[in-house]
Amino acid sequence: MLENRRLPLWAGRTAALLGILLVAFTLRQAVAAISPIIDAVRIDIPVSDLDVGLLGTLPPLLFAVSGFTAPRVARHLGIEGGIVLALVLMTAGHLVRAVAPGITVLLVGSVLAFAGTGIGNVLLPSVVRRYFPDRVALLTAVYACIVGVSTAVPAALAAPIAEHSGWRASLAVWAVTSAAALVPWLIVLAQHRRSRLSGPEPVEPQPAATATKLWRSGVALSVTALFSSSAICTYAAFAWLPEILQDVAGATPTEAGALLAVTGLVSVPGSLLAPLLVPRLRNVGWLIAAGVVAFAVGYLGLLLAPAGLTLVWVLLIGCGSILFPVCLVLINVRTRTAGGTVALSGFAQGTAYALGALGPLLVGLLHDVSGGWTLPLLFLLGVALSAAIPALTLGRPTFVEDELER
């Protein structure tokens, strides 16, 4: 591992840098690519509203499972081997979804793609700390920004590609990007193999904390609670925002997909700024509060005046997603060791996505029960406001390892 001294960005780690950027670009494609074209899919495959809710629930559910299994994968395959496994699963999932003859195979492909995405979610912060310990904030900002772009690009292009070439091509095209992301990591693994042949590698430190111990850390619980609120709001939007906008604001499918893309694009400035601000702010609670307010006002706008200022409300919901990069950088800056980062990343993301899996299901259930979108939007408003609690507790800079030692 590189020492904590500032080195040129490309110094001996070009392949790792390229690999981080490409993996970041794959991490939301499987999630954002399907909801804008669900009506086109329904022409060939019967897909009920319950199936749509299940497709929306699968990402956080698989991300939760991956959160608890990814540290074990990293211990057996190494962090780099875990990233390769994640990309192979994503590539296979995209292709299986594209050839699905029915809803069952579509779900199987989604499971593969989301499992790979979940492993990548958990391991990427640890990869950044391993290869760029001197530039954690910068690389976290860059890759969080690219994650936002990876939300916007499929959401914007899915419907036009489906109209031109069919929905199967619209889903298959993303296998190209995840396959391309494999190349730099295969190079990194080859470099490691040559290093092992020339001499023993330094022993990688094991995680300094386990999930059982992390339940006793106030910092870990607060990061997890914040991540949970963000996950519920984010994945409910992936699953239902296009349909909500069509029903309450009169948007067409293409317009609704473009507006979903807007939520990804508007998150880019926040993804750049949050990782740079979090280590420098004396009280990060104010930044979290800004995200909470943006989410809350956006949902209120869709409740009270959906058609008049639709773009404004969507922009605010996108601004609320600043909570996601804040959580990512907190995982790094509130731990002292690479092992602690792996442990907190798995714990926070696993727990948060398990809770986040309820978001799309509950939104769909509330919609079916009420026959409208008022109750679902009130539910999302309440979830967003709940993030104010960890905003209060994360104001004081404390490290997970220090809490566990005490």
C-alpha positions in Angstrom: 0.0 0.0 0.0 1.1 3.5 -0.8 2.2 5.6 2.2 0.2 8.6 3.3 2.4 11.1 1.4 1.2 13.2 -1.5 2.3 11.6 -4.9 1.6 12.5 -8.5 -1.9 11.3 -9.3 -0.6 8.8 -12.0 2.4 7.6 -10.0 2.4 3.9 -10.5 -1.3 3.6 -10.3 -2.7 4.6 -13.7 -4.6 1.3 -14.2 -6.1 1.6 -10.7 -7.2 5.2 -11.4 -8.8 4.3 -14.7 -10.4 1.2 -13.1 -12.0 3.3 -10.3 -13.4 5.8 -12.8 -14.9 3.0 -15.0 -16.3 1.1 -12.1 -18.0 4.2 -10.8 -19.6 4.7 -14.2 -21.2 1.2 -14.0 -22.6 1.5 -10.5 -26.1 2.8 -11.3 -26.7 1.7 -14.9 -28.6 -1.5 -14.0 -30.8 0.4 -11.7 -31.6 3.5 -13.8 -31.9 1.7 -17.2 -35.2 -0.1 -16.8 -37.8 2.1 -15.2 -38.0 4.6 -18.1 -38.7 1.7 -20.6 -41.0 -0.5 -18.4 -44.0 0.2 -20.7 -42.0 -1.0 -23.7 -41.0 -4.1 -21.8 -44.7 -4.7 -21.0 -45.5 -5.0 -24.7 -43.4 -8.3 -24.9 -43.5 -9.4 -21.2 -46.4 -9.2 -18.8 -45.1 -7.0 -16.0 -47.5 -6.1 -13.1 -47.3 -3.2 -10.7 -46.1 -5.7 -8.1 -43.3 -6.8 -10.5 -42.3 -3.1 -10.9 -42.2 -2.7 -7.1 -40.1 -5.9 -6.9 -37.7 -4.6 -9.6 -37.4 -1.4 -7.5 -36.9 -3.4 -4.3 -34.2 -5.7 -5.7 -31.4 -3.1 -5.9 -31.3 -2.1 -2.3 -32.0 -5.7 -1.2 -29.1 -7.1 -3.2 -26.9 -4.2 -2.1 -27.8 -5.1 1.5 -26.7 -8.7 0.9 -23.6 -7.5 -0.8 -22.8 -5.2 2.0 -22.5 -8.1 4.4 -20.8 -10.5 2.0 -18.4 -8.1 0.2 -15.9 -7.9 3.1 -15.8 -11.7 3.1 -15.3 -11.7 -0.7 -12.4 -9.2 -0.3 -10.8 -11.5 2.3 -10.9 -14.5 -0.1 -10.3 -12.9 -3.5 -8.6 -9.6 -2.4 -10.2 -6.2 -3.1 -9.2 -6.3 -6.7 -10.5 -9.8 -7.2 -13.8 -8.7 -5.6 -14.0 -5.8 -8.1 -13.5 -8.2 -11.0 -16.2 -10.5 -9.7 -18.5 -7.5 -9.4 -18.0 -6.5 -13.0 -18.4 -10.0 -14.3 -21.8 -10.3 -12.5 -22.9 -6.9 -13.8 -22.0 -7.8 -17.4 -23.8 -11.1 -17.2 -26.8 -9.5 -15.6 -27.2 -6.9 -18.4 -27.1 -9.6 -21.0 -29.5 -11.9 -19.3 -32.0 -9.1 -18.9 -31.7 -8.2 -22.6 -32.6 -11.8 -23.7 -35.3 -12.4 -21.0 -38.3 -14.3 -22.5 -40.4 -13.6 -19.3 -40.5 -11.8 -16.0 -38.6 -14.6 -14.2 -35.5 -14.4 -16.3 -35.7 -10.6 -16.2 -35.6 -10.8 -12.4 -32.7 -13.3 -12.5 -30.7 -11.0 -14.7 -31.5 -8.1 -12.4 -30.4 -10.1 -9.4 -27.0 -10.8 -11.1 -26.5 -7.1 -12.1 -27.5 -5.7 -8.7 -25.4 -8.2 -6.8 -22.4 -7.1 -8.8 -23.3 -3.5 -8.3 -23.6 -4.0 -4.5 -20.1 -5.6 -4.3 -18.7 -2.7 -6.2 -20.5 -0.2 -3.9 -18.9 -1.6 -0.8 -15.4 -2.2 -2.2 -14.8 1.0 -4.1 -14.2 3.2 -1.0 -11.6 0.7 0.2 -10.0 0.7 -3.3 -9.7 4.5 -3.1 -8.1 4.3 0.3 -5.7 1.5 -0.8 -4.4 3.2 -4.0 -4.9 6.9 -3.2 -4.5 7.4 0.6 -3.0 10.8 -0.2 -6.1 11.9 -2.2 -9.0 10.2 -0.6 -11.2 13.3 -0.7 -10.4 14.1 -4.3 -10.9 10.6 -5.6 -14.1 10.2 -3.6 -15.4 13.4 -5.1 -14.6 12.3 -8.6 -16.1 8.9 -8.4 -19.2 10.1 -6.6 -19.7 12.6 -9.4 -19.3 9.8 -12.0 -21.8 7.7 -10.1 -24.3 10.6 -10.5 -23.5 10.6 -14.2 -24.0 6.8 -14.4 -27.5 7.5 -13.0 -28.3 10.2 -15.6 -26.9 8.6 -18.8 -29.0 5.4 -18.8 -32.1 7.2 -17.6 -31.8 9.7 -20.4 -30.9 7.3 -23.2 -33.0 4.2 -22.2 -36.2 5.4 -23.9 -34.6 6.8 -27.1 -32.6 3.6 -27.6 -35.7 1.5 -26.9 -37.7 3.5 -29.5 -35.0 3.2 -32.1 -33.6 -0.4 -31.5 -36.0 -2.0 -29.0 -36.0 -2.4 -25.3 -33.6 -5.4 -25.4 -30.9 -3.4 -27.1 -31.6 -0.6 -24.5 -30.7 -3.0 -21.7 -27.9 -4.9 -23.5 -25.8 -1.8 -24.3 -24.7 -1.4 -20.7 -22.9 -4.7 -20.8 -20.3 -3.0 -23.0 -19.3 -0.5 -20.2 -19.1 -3.1 -17.4 -17.0 -5.3 -19.7 -14.7 -2.4 -20.6 -14.3 -1.7 -16.9 -12.8 -5.2 -16.4 -9.7 -4.3 -18.5 -7.8 -2.1 -16.1 -8.5 -4.4 -13.2 -7.2 -7.4 -15.1 -4.0 -5.3 -15.7 -3.8 -4.5 -11.9 -4.2 -8.2 -11.1 -1.4 -9.1 -13.6 0.8 -6.5 -12.0 0.1 -8.0 -8.6 1.0 -11.4 -9.9 4.3 -10.2 -11.2 5.0 -8.5 -7.8 4.3 -11.8 -6.0 6.7 -13.7 -8.2 9.4 -11.1 -7.5 8.9 -11.0 -3.8 6.4 -11.3 -0.9 3.6 -8.7 -0.8 3.0 -6.7 2.3 0.3 -8.3 4.5 -3.1 -6.4 4.1 -4.5 -5.5 7.5 -7.7 -7.2 8.4 -10.8 -5.2 9.3 -10.4 -3.5 12.6 -14.1 -4.0 13.4 -16.8 -6.5 12.9 -20.5 -5.9 12.3 -21.3 -7.1 15.8 -18.9 -4.5 17.3 -20.1 -1.7 15.0 -23.6 -1.8 16.6 -21.8 -0.3 19.6 -20.5 2.7 17.6 -22.5 5.8 17.6 -20.7 7.0 14.5 -21.4 3.8 12.6 -25.1 3.9 13.6 -25.4 7.5 12.6 -23.7 7.0 9.2 -26.0 3.9 8.7 -29.1 5.9 9.6 -28.2 8.7 7.1 -27.4 6.1 4.4 -30.7 4.4 5.1 -32.7 7.6 4.5 -30.8 8.3 1.3 -31.2 4.8 0.0 -35.0 4.7 0.6 -35.5 8.1 -1.2 -33.1 7.2 -4.0 -34.4 3.8 -4.9 -38.0 4.7 -4.5 -37.3 7.5 -7.1 -35.5 5.0 -9.4 -38.6 2.7 -9.3 -41.5 5.2 -9.2 -40.5 8.7 -10.1 -41.2 8.4 -13.9 -44.6 7.0 -13.2 -45.3 9.6 -10.5 -44.4 12.3 -12.9 -46.6 10.9 -15.7 -49.6 10.6 -13.3 -49.4 13.9 -11.3 -47.6 16.2 -13.8 -48.7 14.8 -17.1 -45.2 14.0 -18.3 -44.7 11.6 -21.3 -42.6 8.5 -20.8 -39.6 10.2 -22.6 -40.0 13.4 -20.5 -40.3 11.4 -17.3 -37.1 9.5 -18.2 -35.4 12.8 -18.9 -36.5 14.2 -15.6 -35.2 11.1 -13.8 -31.9 11.8 -15.6 -32.0 15.4 -14.3 -32.0 14.0 -10.7 -28.7 12.3 -11.6 -27.2 15.3 -13.4 -28.0 17.8 -10.7 -26.3 15.5 -8.1 -23.0 15.9 -9.9 -22.0 19.3 -8.4 -22.9 18.0 -4.9 -20.9 14.8 -5.6 -17.9 17.0 -6.4 -18.3 19.4 -3.5 -19.4 17.1 -0.6 -16.2 15.0 -0.4 -14.1 18.2 -0.5 -16.3 19.9 2.1 -16.9 17.1 4.7 -13.2 16.8 5.8 -13.0 20.6 6.2 -16.3 21.5 7.8 -16.2 21.8 11.6 -19.9 20.6 11.7 -20.9 18.4 8.8 -24.5 18.5 10.1 -25.2 21.7 8.2 -24.4 20.0 4.9 -26.6 17.0 5.8 -29.4 19.5 6.8 -29.1 21.1 3.3 -29.8 17.7 1.7 -32.7 17.1 4.0 -34.3 20.4 3.2 -33.9 19.9 -0.6 -35.5 16.5 -0.4 -38.4 17.7 1.8 -39.2 20.8 -0.4 -39.1 18.7 -3.6 -41.6 16.2 -2.2 -43.8 19.0 -0.9 -43.8 20.5 -4.3 -44.9 17.3 -6.0 -47.7 17.1 -3.4 -48.9 20.7 -3.7 -48.1 22.0 -7.2 -46.8 19.1 -9.3 -47.6 20.4 -12.8 -46.6 24.1 -12.5 -43.0 23.7 -11.3 -42.2 20.1 -12.0 -38.6 20.7 -13.1 -37.9 22.7 -9.9 -39.2 19.9 -7.7 -37.2 17.3 -9.6 -34.1 19.5 -9.3 -34.5 19.8 -5.5 -35.0 16.0 -5.2 -31.7 15.6 -7.2 -30.0 18.1 -4.8 -31.1 16.0 -1.9 -29.0 13.2 -3.2 -26.0 15.0 -1.9 -26.5 12.8 1.2 -25.1 9.9 -0.8 -21.6 11.3 -1.4 -21.6 12.7 2.2 -22.1 9.1 3.4 -19.4 7.8 1.2 -16.8 10.3 2.4 -17.9 9.8 6.0 -17.0 6.1 5.7 -13.4 7.1 4.9 -13.0 10.1 7.2 -14.6 8.6 10.3 -12.3 5.5 10.2 -8.5 5.3 10.8 -7.6 2.2 8.9 -8.3 0.5 5.6 -9.7 -2.5 7.5 -12.0 -0.1 9.4 -13.1 1.4 6.1 -14.1 -2.1 4.7 -15.9 -2.9 7.9 -17.9 0.3 8.2 -18.6 0.3 4.4 -20.1 -3.2 4.6 -22.0 -2.5 7.8 -23.4 0.9 6.8 -24.3 -0.1 3.2 -25.6 -3.5 4.1 -27.9 -2.3 6.8 -28.9 0.9 4.9 -29.8 -1.0 1.7 -31.7 -3.6 3.7 -33.9 -0.8 5.0 -33.8 0.9 1.6 -35.3 -2.2 0.0 -38.6 -1.3 1.8 -38.8 2.0 0.0 -40.1 0.9 -3.5 -42.3 -1.8 -2.0 -43.9 0.6 0.5 -44.4 3.3 -2.1 -46.1 0.8 -4.4 -48.2 -0.6 -1.5 -49.3 2.9 -0.4 -50.2 3.7 -4.0 -52.3 0.6 -4.4 -54.0 1.1 -1.1 -54.8 4.8 -1.6 -55.2 4.9 -5.4 -53.0 8.0 -5.7 -49.6 9.4 -4.9 -50.3 11.6 -1.9 -49.6 8.9 0.7 -46.4 7.7 -1.0 -45.1 11.2 -1.2 -45.9 11.9 2.4 -44.0 8.7 3.3 -40.9 9.9 1.4 -41.2 13.3 3.0 -41.1 11.7 6.4 -38.1 9.5 5.5 -36.2 12.6 4.3 -37.0 14.5 7.5 -35.7 11.6 9.6 -32.2 12.2 8.3 -32.1 15.3 10.5 -31.4 13.0 13.5 -28.0 11.8 12.3 -27.3 15.3 11.1 -27.3 16.3 14.8 -25.1 13.4 16.0 -22.5 13.5 13.2 -21.5 17.1 13.9 -18.7 16.1 16.2 -15.7 14.4 14.4 -15.2 11.0 16.0 -13.6 7.8 14.7 -15.2 4.4 14.8 -12.0 2.7 16.0 -11.7 5.2 18.9 -15.3 4.5 20.0 -14.8 0.8 19.9 -11.6 1.0 22.0 -13.4 3.0 24.6 
